[in-house]
Amino acid sequence: MMKTSTDADIVIVGAGLVGALLGLQLARQLPQLSLVVLEAADAPTRFDATRVDPRVVALTENSVAMLRAVGLWDRVAAQRVSPYTHMTVWDGEGTGRIEFDGALVDRPQLGFIVENSLLVSELQQALSYQPNVQLLMGEQVAEVQLPSVNGDDQFGAVQVGLANGRQMTAALVLAADGGNSTVRALAGMAVREWDYQQQGIVTTITTERAHDQVARQRFMKTGPLALLPLTTGATPGHQCSIVWSADCARAEAIMALDDDAFCRALTDAAEGCLGRVTAADRRFSFPLWQRHAVDYCAPGLALVGDAAHTIHPLAGQGVNIGLKDVAALVTEIERALSRDLPLGCMATLRRYQRARKADNLLTMAGMEGFKRLFGADSHWLRWLRNEGLRQVDRQPLLKRALIHHAMGVKAP
């Protein structure tokens, strides 16, 4: 088979939420660049308004601002978003509880629950309209050859070979192809990872009582349960998206239950906080891992989002820290162009890594600490975490600081 060649300034691998927004920001802010975005799925993502996508994301104010900056937030909000104004977190093994409210930081909401397919479909559609972007579906990367370097100077382009035999060259490749990143593996970039020996179960449920736009999370020693409010369905205000993390044996048993038994088990796990769970959609499960790339960059290559780091979903911050990566990377690429530096210059990519790595590690350490603390079966630790929750709940200044940090905005 004859191999063809496609040249671009930047090749982005992965057109999910992070990769598509990265491509759209670069295309809009730097129209002089030519971009190719490769997506393994055969067809663009489609949003089905007649059903609720079981995969949702909790967007912070900072993430919403990024979507608004590319002109997409109003389109998304006009279709279906679910603001949450309050959050309740409690220890299922004790009496500790903490309450967060948007009013504490003078905000009408703490964040928004949005279906993943809605966001990705809008981003991919907008990306396809950009004159300096080629969005190629059904393309899988089979080979990555990095250029040689001398210090911070890069010689040559990155060679990308696709599974269909097609070859591409680019000054810079950006890997946004998820936690099991093919590009990261092909480039030989080391990653530290461990299996939590847990699975996450997601579905959409209907509850007896209204959720009142409150996000709820109960921590148990077998894993946390999150109930995220949705403003949709036949009974608006009574539907929630759930993420139930559980040890593998427990998760497999939950997945094996029939619908009625599952609703009863979930009602018990949620301590009946919304009354009975009266209905549940189809359930899906996925293994939970923590991964962190040793380096986010190599000559002519940068990792973004889950390709660089994946965390436990207990705080719903995975997508938001991935979008922070996008903002930092776009800033550094703009800086490089303004200084006539090569796109794949290691000095530029290292600046991106420095901008993001410490913050990501801090977030990951915090999530790991929470998981270990609430998973510990110790009377002393149980007292400590419950007392800690009670003390923090009594400190409005500390709660404001925590809310601002979670929202991705600076305190006034």
Protein Blocks (a to p, Z undefined) as FASTA:
>chain_A
ZZdddddfbdcehjafklmmmmmmmmmmmmmbccddddfbfbdcdddfkbccfbdcdddf
klmmmmmmnopmmmmmmmoccddfbdcdddfkbmbdcdddfklnopabfbdcddfklmmm
mmmmmmmmpmkbccdehiacfbdcddddehjbcedjdddddfkopacddfbdcdfebjkl
fklmmnopacddddehiacdddddddfbdfklpacddddfkbpcddddddedjbghiacc
ddddddfklmmmmmmpcfklmmmmmmmmnnomnopafbdcddddddddddddfbfbdehi
acehjlloccdfklopmmmmmmmmmmmmmmmmmmmmmnopafklmklmmmmmmmmmmmmm
mmmmmmmmmmmmmmpccfklmmmmmmmmmmmmmmmklmmmmmmmmnopacZZ
